């Protein structure tokens, strides 16, 4: 009598060569590696292209000074490149002259070379054509790198005179903000441009809130790269009563919740009381142990800076007051005010020097970088 076959073990039941299916996270890791490699490749291509533009600009600048190269010679050079390298794109006479401008603009500022190569050629052209001062160019270069603006957002910020507004009107912060978050002055703005909302001249707080949520992507660009949206009409409960925050965000750089309270009227000191109440509720009931104290932003239609200063000077809560504008500001007017500001600062510096007084730098204001000996950028 033959023996009955043994029952196969659980292990032998698995077919030879059969493996467990990879998880979604494991598959996504491969995609992340591919994306990271593509990003590095694009960055390397951009750096190499900008180095070429710098080298050509340096050569044309030298030839213009030493051999009298003019527009006609550069036109001939552009035609020669087109004939001998028909597949080469981006070497028109106009572009070649811009390469010369590119070199001559930054040759005395080698410290900006790392910034220049981190943005695209198009970004550099927009900044060169839209900025008059060296410190203004440096400001927008740093903002492009930090915020990773596209060319449209860069042009929007230039049209909105962000540099002029930052210099003339730094963010108004309460003392606790500056103590708890020293870097907050470079993250928040004194005025936020909301022209993309297309709001009528007369609008309510609910209209403003609804429009901001509908245009959330654009609003996040205006706020800054490290802001993350949590919710609108965010519920908090205190003493058995329900309250609602207008808008709640989280900022990764500050590691803190950011509460926005909206006002479609001029700032009044009593507005801070409600905002402070919300901050206390957030810190007690919402904030996680590893997070920093919450920050409140009172976003008003208009404000008087002196009233804001008085109201914030003794505030015990980390808060700030900012205004919003639904139309782009008059950039020419702001540029004229900035010119007066610099002229006054230079006059004051000269007077201090004559009196043997060491001048103190203005807080949070971009300053003109010191001139250094020119050297070739690599």
DOTORKOL-963879 format. One record per residue (C-alpha): x, y, z; residue in three letters. Coordinates in steps of 0.25 Angstrom, whole numbers. Each point is the difference from the previous one (the first is absolute). Layout:
REM residues N
  east north    up resn
     X     Y     Z  ALA
...
//
This chain:
REM residues 378
  east north    up resn
     0     0     0  UNK
     6    13    -4  UNK
     2    11    10  UNK
    -9    12    -1  UNK
     8    13    -5  UNK
     4     9    11  UNK
    -7    13     1  UNK
     9    11    -6  UNK
     4    11    10  UNK
    -4    14    -1  UNK
    13     4    -5  UNK
     1   -10   -11  UNK
   -14     5    -4  UNK
     6    13    -5  UNK
     3    -1   -14  UNK
    15     0    -3  UNK
     4    14    -5  UNK
   -12     7     6  UNK
     2    13     8  UNK
    -8     9     8  UNK
    -6    12    -7  UNK
     7    13     3  UNK
    -7    10     8  UNK
    -4    14    -5  UNK
    10     7     8  UNK
    11    -9    -6  UNK
    -4     3   -14  UNK
    -1    15     4  UNK
    14     0     5  UNK
     5    -4   -14  UNK
    -8    11    -6  UNK
     6    10    10  UNK
    14    -5    -5  UNK
    -3     3   -14  UNK
    -6    14     3  UNK
    12     3     8  UNK
    10    -4   -11  UNK
    -8     8   -10  UNK
     0    12     9  UNK
    15    -1     2  UNK
     2    -1   -15  UNK
    -8    12    -3  UNK
     7     8    10  UNK
    14    -4    -6  UNK
    -5     3   -14  UNK
    -5    14     5  UNK
    14     3     7  UNK
     7    -4   -13  UNK
    -8     8    -8  UNK
     1    13     9  UNK
    15    -3     0  UNK
     1     1   -15  UNK
    -9    12     0  UNK
    10     7    10  UNK
    12    -4    -8  UNK
    -6     5   -13  UNK
    -4    13     7  UNK
    14     1     5  UNK
     6    -2   -14  UNK
    -9    10    -7  UNK
     2    10    11  UNK
    15    -1    -1  UNK
    -1     1   -16  UNK
    -9    12     1  UNK
    10     7     9  UNK
    13    -4    -7  UNK
    -4    -2   -14  UNK
   -12     9    -1  UNK
   -10   -11    -3  UNK
   -14     7    -2  UNK
   -14    -5    -4  UNK
     4    -3   -14  UNK
    11    -9     4  UNK
    -9    -7    10  UNK
   -10    -2   -11  UNK
    10    -6    -9  UNK
     4    -9    12  UNK
   -14    -5     1  UNK
    -2    -3   -14  UNK
    13    -8     0  UNK
    -5    -8    11  UNK
   -13    -3    -7  UNK
     7    -4   -12  UNK
    11    -9     6  UNK
    -9    -5    11  UNK
   -14     0    -5  UNK
    -5    -9    11  UNK
     5    10    11  UNK
   -12     8     6  UNK
     1    13     8  UNK
    12     7    -7  UNK
    -7    12    -7  UNK
     7    13     0  UNK
   -10     5    11  UNK
     3   -12     9  UNK
    15     2    -2  UNK
    -1    15     4  UNK
    -7    -5    12  UNK
    11   -10     4  UNK
     9    12     0  UNK
    -9     8     9  UNK
    -1   -13     9  UNK
    15     0     1  UNK
     1    15     2  UNK
   -11     0    11  UNK
     6   -11     9  UNK
    15     1    -3  UNK
     3     9    12  UNK
    -9    -9     9  UNK
     6   -14     0  UNK
    -7    -3    13  UNK
   -13    -1    -8  UNK
     5   -11    -9  UNK
    -7   -11     8  UNK
   -13     7    -1  UNK
     1     3   -15  UNK
     2   -14    -4  UNK
   -11    -5     9  UNK
   -11     7    -9  UNK
    -3    -1   -14  UNK
     5     9   -11  UNK
   -14     5    -2  UNK
     0     4    15  UNK
    13     7    -1  UNK
    -5     8   -12  UNK
   -13     4     7  UNK
     8     5    12  UNK
    11     7    -8  UNK
   -11     7    -8  UNK
    -9     4    12  UNK
    10     3    11  UNK
     9    13     0  UNK
     8    -2    13  UNK
    10   -11     4  UNK
    -7    -3    13  UNK
   -14    -1    -7  UNK
     6   -10   -10  UNK
     6    -8    12  UNK
   -13     1     7  UNK
    -8    -7   -11  UNK
    10   -10    -3  UNK
     0    -5    15  UNK
   -15     1    -1  UNK
    -1    -9   -12  UNK
    10   -10     6  UNK
    -8    -1    13  UNK
   -14     1    -5  UNK
     3    -7   -13  UNK
    -9    10    -8  UNK
    -3    -3   -15  UNK
     2    11   -10  UNK
   -14     5     1  UNK
     0     1    15  UNK
    14     7     0  UNK
    -6    10   -10  UNK
   -12     2     9  UNK
     8     3    12  UNK
     8    10    -8  UNK
   -12     7    -5  UNK
    -5     0    14  UNK
    13     7     5  UNK
     3   -10    10  UNK
    14     5     2  UNK
    -5    14     2  UNK
   -11    -4    10  UNK
    10    -9     8  UNK
    10    12     2  UNK
   -10    11     2  UNK
   -10    -8     9  UNK
     6   -12     7  UNK
   -10   -10     7  UNK
    -6     6    13  UNK
     2   -11    11  UNK
    -3     0    14  UNK
    12    -2    10  UNK
    -3   -15     3  UNK
     1    -3   -15  UNK
    14     6    -1  UNK
     5    -8    12  UNK
    -7   -13    -3  UNK
     2     0   -15  UNK
    12     9    -4  UNK
    -1    -4   -14  UNK
   -15     4    -1  UNK
     4    14    -6  UNK
     4    -6   -13  UNK
   -12    -9    -1  UNK
   -11     9     3  UNK
    -4    12    -8  UNK
    -6    14     4  UNK
    -9     0   -13  UNK
    -6   -12    -7  UNK
    -4     1   -15  UNK
   -13    -7    -3  UNK
    -3     6   -13  UNK
    -2   -14    -6  UNK
   -13    -1     8  UNK
    -8    10    -9  UNK
    -8     5    12  UNK
    -9    12    -1  UNK
     4    13     7  UNK
   -11    -3    10  UNK
     1   -14     6  UNK
    -3    -7    13  UNK
     9    -9     8  UNK
    -7   -12    -4  UNK
     2     4   -15  UNK
    15     2     3  UNK
     1   -13     7  UNK
    -7    -8   -11  UNK
     8     6   -11  UNK
    13    -3     8  UNK
    -4   -15     1  UNK
    -4     0   -15  UNK
    13     6    -4  UNK
     8    -8    11  UNK
    12    -4    -9  UNK
     2    15    -4  UNK
    -2     4    14  UNK
    11   -10     5  UNK
    10     5   -10  UNK
    -3    14     5  UNK
     2    -5    15  UNK
    13    -8    -3  UNK
     5   -14    -3  UNK
     0    -5    14  UNK
   -15     3     3  UNK
    -9   -12     0  UNK
   -15     2     0  UNK
    -8    -7    12  UNK
   -14     5    -2  UNK
   -10    12     0  UNK
   -10     3    11  UNK
     8    -9     8  UNK
    -8    -4    13  UNK
     5     2    14  UNK
    -8    -2    12  UNK
     2     8    13  UNK
    -9    -1    12  UNK
   -11    -8    -7  UNK
    -1    10   -11  UNK
     4    -2   -14  UNK
     9    10    -8  UNK
     6     1   -14  UNK
    13     5    -5  UNK
     0     6   -13  UNK
    12    -7    -6  UNK
    10   -10     6  UNK
    14    -3    -6  UNK
    13    -7     5  UNK
    13     6    -3  UNK
    11   -11    -1  UNK
    12    10     1  UNK
    -6     6    13  UNK
    -6   -14     5  UNK
   -12     8     4  UNK
   -15     1    -2  UNK
    -4    13    -7  UNK
   -14     6     2  UNK
    -5    10    -9  UNK
   -12     9     4  UNK
    -6     8   -11  UNK
    -5    15     1  UNK
    -5     8   -12  UNK
     1    13     8  UNK
    11     8     5  UNK
     8    -6    12  UNK
    -5     3    14  UNK
     8    -4    12  UNK
   -12    -8     6  UNK
     1   -10   -12  UNK
    13    -5     7  UNK
    -9    -5    12  UNK
    -7   -11    -8  UNK
    12    -4    -7  UNK
     8    -2    13  UNK
   -12    -8     5  UNK
     1   -10   -12  UNK
    15    -1     2  UNK
    -2    -4    14  UNK
   -10   -11    -4  UNK
     9    -5   -11  UNK
    12    -1     9  UNK
    -8    -7    11  UNK
    -9   -10    -8  UNK
     6    -1   -14  UNK
    15     2     0  UNK
     9   -12     1  UNK
    11    -1    11  UNK
    11     1   -11  UNK
    -6    12    -6  UNK
     4    15     3  UNK
   -11     9     5  UNK
   -10     4   -10  UNK
     0    13    -7  UNK
   -11     9    -4  UNK
    -2     9   -12  UNK
   -10    11     0  UNK
    -2     3   -15  UNK
    -8    13    -2  UNK
    -4     9   -12  UNK
     8    12     5  UNK
     8     3    13  UNK
     7    12     6  UNK
    14    -4     3  UNK
     1     9    13  UNK
   -12    -7     5  UNK
     5   -13    -3  UNK
    13     3     7  UNK
    -7     4    13  UNK
    -9   -12     0  UNK
    11   -10    -2  UNK
    10     6     9  UNK
    -5    -6    12  UNK
    -7   -12    -6  UNK
     3   -13     8  UNK
    -4    -9   -12  UNK
     8    -3   -12  UNK
    -8     8   -10  UNK
     2    10   -12  UNK
    -9     9    -8  UNK
     0     0   -15  UNK
    -8     7   -11  UNK
    -5    -6   -13  UNK
    -2     7   -13  UNK
    -9    -5   -11  UNK
     7     8   -11  UNK
    15     1    -4  UNK
     7    12     7  UNK
     5    12    -8  UNK
    14    -5    -2  UNK
     6    14    -5  UNK
    -5     6    12  UNK
     7   -10     9  UNK
    13     1    -8  UNK
     0    15     2  UNK
    -2    -2    15  UNK
    11   -10     0  UNK
     9    10    -7  UNK
    -3    10    11  UNK
     2   -11    11  UNK
    14    -3    -5  UNK
     4    14    -2  UNK
    -4     3    14  UNK
     7   -12     5  UNK
    13     4    -7  UNK
    -1    15     5  UNK
    -2    -5    14  UNK
    12   -10    -2  UNK
     9    12    -5  UNK
    -4     8    12  UNK
     3   -11    10  UNK
    13    -2    -6  UNK
     4    15     1  UNK
    -4    -1    15  UNK
     8   -12     2  UNK
   -12    -8     3  UNK
    -1   -15    -4  UNK
   -13    -1    -8  UNK
    -9   -12     4  UNK
    -6    -8   -12  UNK
   -15     1    -2  UNK
    -7   -13     5  UNK
    -4   -10   -11  UNK
     4    10   -11  UNK
     7    -5   -13  UNK
    14     6    -1  UNK
     9     2   -12  UNK
    10   -11     0  UNK
    15     5     1  UNK
     7     1   -13  UNK
    10   -11    -2  UNK
    11    -2    -9  UNK
    -5    -5   -13  UNK
     2   -15    -4  UNK
    -5   -10    -9  UNK
   -12    -8     4  UNK
     1   -14    -1  UNK
//
